[in-house]
């Protein structure tokens, strides 16, 4: 079913039109080979991704969600441990902690939507074993401050880099700071496949070896099992798609930046709207989302949708306010204020200037 919005939030059909011939050739090659699981394409993509991100190892897995909890398992996080993270994230971040038997300890975010480094030390207890930092909207967290805190307290760092493939902080890529980095290749991500896919990065050989076992039933070889593992393998088709798309990533990131700059220039004078910082403090943001903070957010949401601009809210109810999850008891004032104000505008490489101008005009019109 075609998207009826004048300005769609994402535009995967346009992506297919750009790369369709190559992707169809890839599908035909894989289908005719009969090689679908853990074959050459997977190892090749792992090598190319590791080289791009500046890490020693990369392990393809079934999804970004699996990348998170397999990382925690490989890092040795287990029942009785506490792991510090944020409420302002997709639920998979917190679920990964719960699924390995650990306790999530939620701290507040800074004004940029990422974890507030000043809140971390106050949440550390003798049971704390790790910090999961979330590079929200493609902006790397303040790792220059967070890394010394983790080192001082002997804590491991896992990066939830699901939204941040290609993002940098002072010349280092997201996914290269922690013991592990967890990426998602969901089709809506800045680098997406044609289904689900994920990746774990690490420089630790022991963690790498453990990840290889965990993703494939604990098999050391066809006939030898060394632990109870899982079925979480990136398949050959998705790996082949990612191999085809990776060389175009820099071009697509520049297109996202073009849209972001247009929004920055067009919306910068509106007192009712607060814009995200742009490449501040040595960062290279990848703008997986372009998130503004708006007065009367819900009114603006309705107005834009009614006028053909598809927008989103990530997320209207933060995880610690989801009653069935049992995550109450955390005082997260910035998170709650943020959730009441944020609105994600359309941003992807296939928006043309007339569409971005239309978005800007409609926001201005709403507040006029």
C-alpha positions as CSV (number, residue, x, y, z in Angstrom):
1,X,0.0,0.0,0.0
2,X,1.5,3.4,-1.1
3,X,2.2,6.1,1.5
4,X,-0.3,8.9,1.0
5,X,1.7,11.5,2.8
6,X,3.1,14.4,0.7
7,X,6.2,14.1,2.9
8,X,6.7,10.6,4.2
9,X,8.6,10.0,7.4
10,X,10.7,7.3,5.6
11,X,10.7,6.4,1.9
12,X,11.9,2.8,1.4
13,X,10.4,2.5,-2.1
14,X,12.6,5.4,-3.2
15,X,15.6,3.6,-1.8
16,X,14.7,0.5,-3.7
17,X,14.4,2.6,-6.9
18,X,17.9,3.8,-6.4
19,X,19.5,0.5,-5.6
20,X,16.9,-2.0,-7.0
21,X,18.9,-3.4,-9.9
22,X,21.9,-4.2,-7.7
23,X,19.7,-5.6,-4.9
24,X,17.9,-7.9,-7.4
25,X,21.2,-9.1,-8.7
26,X,22.3,-9.9,-5.2
27,X,19.1,-11.8,-4.5
28,X,19.5,-13.9,-7.7
29,X,23.1,-14.6,-6.8
30,X,22.3,-15.9,-3.3
31,X,19.2,-17.8,-4.4
32,X,21.1,-19.6,-7.2
33,X,24.1,-20.4,-4.9
34,X,21.9,-22.2,-2.4
35,X,24.1,-20.7,0.4
36,X,22.0,-19.0,2.9
37,X,23.4,-19.4,6.5
38,X,26.8,-18.2,7.8
39,X,28.5,-18.3,4.4
40,X,30.9,-16.0,2.6
41,X,28.7,-12.9,2.5
42,X,28.4,-12.9,6.3
43,X,32.1,-13.1,7.0
44,X,32.8,-10.5,4.3
45,X,30.3,-8.0,5.7
46,X,31.7,-8.6,9.2
47,X,35.2,-7.8,7.9
48,X,34.1,-4.7,6.0
49,X,32.0,-3.3,8.9
50,X,34.9,-3.9,11.3
51,X,37.2,-2.0,9.0
52,X,34.8,0.9,8.5
53,X,34.2,1.2,12.3
54,X,37.8,0.8,13.3
55,X,37.4,-2.2,15.5
56,X,39.1,-5.7,15.5
57,X,36.0,-7.8,15.4
58,X,32.4,-7.7,14.2
59,X,29.8,-10.5,14.6
60,X,26.6,-10.5,12.5
61,X,23.4,-11.5,14.4
62,X,19.7,-11.7,13.9
63,X,18.7,-8.2,15.1
64,X,19.7,-5.2,17.0
65,X,17.8,-6.6,20.0
66,X,19.8,-9.8,19.9
67,X,23.0,-7.7,19.5
68,X,22.3,-6.1,22.9
69,X,21.5,-9.1,25.0
70,X,24.1,-11.3,23.4
71,X,26.7,-8.6,24.2
72,X,25.6,-8.6,27.8
73,X,25.9,-12.3,28.0
74,X,29.3,-12.3,26.3
75,X,30.4,-9.6,28.8
76,X,29.5,-11.8,31.7
77,X,26.5,-9.8,33.0
78,X,24.2,-12.1,34.9
79,X,21.6,-12.5,37.6
80,X,22.2,-10.2,40.6
81,X,24.1,-7.6,38.6
82,X,22.9,-4.1,38.1
83,X,23.3,-2.2,34.8
84,X,22.9,1.5,34.5
85,X,21.1,2.9,31.4
86,X,18.3,5.3,30.5
87,X,14.5,5.2,30.3
88,X,14.5,7.3,27.1
89,X,15.3,4.5,24.7
90,X,13.5,1.8,22.7
91,X,12.4,-0.9,25.2
92,X,14.9,-3.4,23.7
93,X,17.8,-1.7,25.6
94,X,16.2,-2.3,28.9
95,X,14.7,-5.7,28.0
96,X,18.2,-7.0,27.1
97,X,19.3,-6.3,30.7
98,X,16.3,-8.1,32.1
99,X,16.7,-11.1,29.8
100,X,20.2,-11.8,31.2
101,X,18.8,-11.7,34.7
102,X,20.3,-8.3,35.7
103,X,18.5,-5.3,37.2
104,X,18.2,-2.1,35.1
105,X,19.0,1.0,37.0
106,X,17.6,4.0,35.1
107,X,19.2,7.5,35.2
108,X,18.2,10.7,33.6
109,X,19.2,12.2,30.3
110,X,20.9,15.4,29.5
111,X,19.2,18.1,27.4
112,X,20.4,16.5,24.2
113,X,18.5,13.3,24.8
114,X,21.6,11.1,25.7
115,X,22.5,9.8,29.1
116,X,23.6,12.5,31.5
117,X,27.1,11.7,32.7
118,X,26.6,13.6,35.9
119,X,23.8,11.2,36.9
120,X,25.9,8.0,36.6
121,X,28.0,8.0,39.7
122,X,25.1,8.5,42.0
123,X,23.5,5.3,40.6
124,X,26.5,3.1,41.2
125,X,26.2,0.4,43.9
126,X,28.4,-2.6,44.8
127,X,26.3,-4.6,42.4
128,X,26.8,-2.3,39.4
129,X,28.7,-4.1,36.6
130,X,28.0,-2.1,33.5
131,X,26.7,1.0,31.8
132,X,24.6,0.8,28.6
133,X,25.0,4.1,26.8
134,X,22.4,4.8,24.0
135,X,23.6,7.0,21.1
136,X,20.1,8.5,20.6
137,X,19.1,9.8,17.2
138,X,22.6,9.1,15.8
139,X,24.4,11.3,18.2
140,X,27.3,9.7,20.2
141,X,27.1,10.1,24.0
142,X,29.7,12.2,25.9
143,X,32.2,9.3,25.9
144,X,35.0,11.6,27.0
145,X,33.3,12.0,30.3
146,X,31.7,8.6,30.6
147,X,34.8,6.4,29.9
148,X,36.8,7.8,32.9
149,X,33.8,7.2,35.2
150,X,33.5,3.6,34.0
151,X,37.3,3.1,34.4
152,X,37.3,4.6,37.9
153,X,34.6,2.2,39.1
154,X,35.6,-0.9,37.2
155,X,32.4,-0.9,35.0
156,X,32.0,-2.3,31.5
157,X,30.5,-0.2,28.8
158,X,28.0,-1.5,26.2
159,X,27.1,0.9,23.4
160,X,23.6,0.7,22.1
161,X,24.5,2.1,18.7
162,X,21.3,0.9,16.9
163,X,20.7,4.4,15.6
164,X,24.3,5.4,15.1
165,X,26.1,3.4,12.4
166,X,28.7,5.9,11.0
167,X,28.4,8.4,13.9
168,X,31.6,9.7,15.3
169,X,32.9,11.4,18.4
170,X,36.3,13.0,18.0
171,X,37.3,10.8,15.2
172,X,36.2,7.5,16.9
173,X,33.1,5.7,15.6
174,X,30.1,4.7,17.6
175,X,30.7,1.1,18.5
176,X,34.4,1.5,19.2
177,X,34.3,2.8,22.7
178,X,32.8,0.0,24.8
179,X,33.6,-3.6,25.4
180,X,30.8,-4.1,22.8
181,X,28.8,-2.0,20.4
182,X,25.4,-3.2,19.3
183,X,23.9,-2.2,15.9
184,X,20.6,-2.7,14.2
185,X,20.1,-3.0,10.5
186,X,16.3,-2.6,10.6
187,X,15.2,-1.1,7.3
188,X,14.5,2.3,8.9
189,X,18.1,2.6,10.2
190,X,20.7,4.7,8.5
191,X,22.2,1.4,7.2
192,X,19.4,-1.0,6.8
193,X,18.8,-4.4,5.2
194,X,15.7,-5.9,3.8
195,X,14.4,-7.4,7.0
196,X,16.0,-7.8,10.4
197,X,19.7,-7.8,11.1
198,X,22.2,-6.8,13.7
199,X,25.9,-6.6,14.5
200,X,28.1,-6.7,17.6
201,X,31.5,-5.0,17.5
202,X,34.4,-5.6,20.0
203,X,38.1,-5.4,20.4
204,X,38.2,-8.2,23.0
205,X,39.1,-11.6,21.5
206,X,37.6,-13.6,24.3
207,X,34.3,-11.7,24.0
208,X,34.4,-12.2,20.2
209,X,34.9,-16.0,20.6
210,X,32.0,-16.1,23.0
211,X,29.7,-14.2,20.7
212,X,30.5,-16.7,17.8
213,X,29.3,-19.5,20.1
214,X,26.3,-17.8,21.5
215,X,24.8,-16.8,18.1
216,X,25.0,-20.4,16.8
217,X,23.8,-22.8,19.4
218,X,27.1,-23.0,21.2
219,X,28.6,-25.0,18.4
220,X,32.4,-25.1,18.3
221,X,32.2,-27.4,15.3
222,X,29.5,-29.4,13.6
223,X,29.9,-32.2,16.2
224,X,31.1,-30.3,19.3
225,X,28.9,-28.2,21.6
226,X,30.5,-26.1,24.4
227,X,27.5,-24.2,25.8
228,X,23.8,-23.7,25.4
229,X,23.6,-21.0,22.8
230,X,20.9,-19.5,20.6
231,X,19.9,-19.2,17.0
232,X,20.8,-15.6,16.2
233,X,22.6,-15.5,12.9
234,X,22.7,-12.8,10.3
235,X,21.7,-14.6,7.1
236,X,23.6,-14.4,3.8
237,X,20.9,-12.5,1.9
238,X,20.8,-9.7,4.5
239,X,24.6,-9.6,4.7
240,X,24.8,-9.4,0.9
241,X,22.4,-6.5,0.9
242,X,24.5,-4.7,3.5
243,X,27.7,-5.3,1.4
244,X,26.0,-3.6,-1.5
245,X,24.7,-0.6,0.6
246,X,27.8,0.1,2.8
247,X,29.7,1.9,0.0
248,X,26.8,4.3,-0.4
249,X,26.6,5.1,3.3
250,X,28.7,8.2,3.3
251,X,26.7,9.7,0.4
252,X,23.5,9.0,2.2
253,X,24.8,10.5,5.5
254,X,25.6,13.7,3.6
255,X,22.0,13.7,2.2
256,X,20.7,13.4,5.8
257,X,22.9,16.2,6.8
258,X,21.6,18.3,3.9
259,X,18.0,17.9,5.2
260,X,19.1,18.6,8.8
261,X,20.8,21.8,7.7
262,X,17.7,22.9,5.9
263,X,15.6,22.4,9.1
264,X,18.3,24.2,11.2
265,X,18.2,27.2,8.9
266,X,14.4,27.3,8.3
267,X,13.3,26.7,11.9
268,X,16.0,28.4,13.8
269,X,14.1,31.6,14.4
270,X,10.9,30.1,15.9
271,X,10.8,30.7,19.6
272,X,8.3,27.9,20.2
273,X,10.7,25.2,18.8
274,X,14.0,24.0,20.2
275,X,16.3,22.4,17.6
276,X,18.9,19.7,18.2
277,X,22.6,20.6,18.4
278,X,24.4,20.2,15.1
279,X,27.8,18.4,15.1
280,X,28.8,19.9,18.5
281,X,32.0,19.1,20.5
282,X,33.7,17.1,17.8
283,X,30.7,15.0,16.9
284,X,29.6,13.8,13.5
285,X,25.9,13.1,13.9
286,X,24.1,10.8,11.4
287,X,20.6,12.1,12.1
288,X,18.8,8.8,12.2
289,X,16.0,11.0,13.5
290,X,15.7,14.8,13.5
291,X,14.0,15.5,16.8
292,X,12.7,19.0,17.8
293,X,11.3,20.0,21.1
294,X,8.0,21.9,20.5
295,X,5.5,23.9,22.5
296,X,2.1,22.3,22.1
297,X,3.7,19.3,20.6
298,X,0.5,17.3,20.3
299,X,-1.2,20.1,18.4
300,X,1.8,20.4,16.1
301,X,1.8,16.7,15.5
302,X,-1.9,16.7,14.5
303,X,-1.5,19.8,12.3
304,X,1.5,18.3,10.4
305,X,-0.2,14.9,9.9
306,X,-3.4,16.6,8.7
307,X,-1.4,18.6,6.2
308,X,0.5,15.6,4.7
309,X,3.6,15.6,6.8
310,X,4.2,12.3,8.4
311,X,5.9,12.8,11.8
312,X,6.5,10.5,14.8
313,X,7.1,10.7,18.6
314,X,9.9,8.6,20.1
315,X,8.6,8.0,22.7
316,X,5.4,9.5,24.1
317,X,5.4,7.4,27.2
318,X,8.9,6.7,28.6
319,X,9.7,3.1,29.7
320,X,9.7,3.9,33.4
321,X,6.1,5.1,33.0
322,X,4.9,1.9,31.4
323,X,3.0,0.4,34.3
324,X,3.3,-3.2,33.3
325,X,7.1,-3.1,33.1
326,X,7.7,-2.5,36.8
327,X,10.3,0.2,36.3
328,X,8.8,2.8,38.6
329,X,10.7,4.5,41.4
330,X,13.1,6.5,39.3
331,X,13.0,10.3,39.4
332,X,13.7,11.2,35.8
333,X,12.5,14.8,35.4
334,X,14.3,15.6,32.2
335,X,13.2,12.4,30.6
336,X,9.5,13.2,31.4
337,X,9.8,16.7,30.1
338,X,11.6,15.6,27.0
339,X,8.9,12.9,26.3
340,X,6.2,15.6,26.4
341,X,8.0,17.9,24.0
342,X,9.8,15.8,21.3
343,X,8.6,15.4,17.7
344,X,10.5,13.6,15.0
345,X,10.4,15.3,11.6
346,X,10.9,13.4,8.3
347,X,14.6,12.9,7.5
348,X,16.0,10.5,5.0
349,X,18.2,10.8,1.9
350,X,15.3,10.9,-0.6
351,X,13.7,14.1,0.6
352,X,13.9,16.9,-2.0
353,X,14.1,20.6,-1.3
354,X,10.4,21.2,-2.1
355,X,9.4,18.6,0.6
356,X,11.8,20.0,3.3
357,X,10.6,23.5,2.5
358,X,7.0,22.3,2.8
359,X,7.7,20.9,6.3
360,X,9.4,24.1,7.4
361,X,6.5,26.2,6.0
362,X,3.9,24.1,7.9
363,X,5.7,24.3,11.2
364,X,6.0,28.1,10.8
365,X,2.3,28.3,9.8
366,X,1.2,26.4,12.9
367,X,2.9,28.9,15.2
368,X,1.9,32.0,13.3
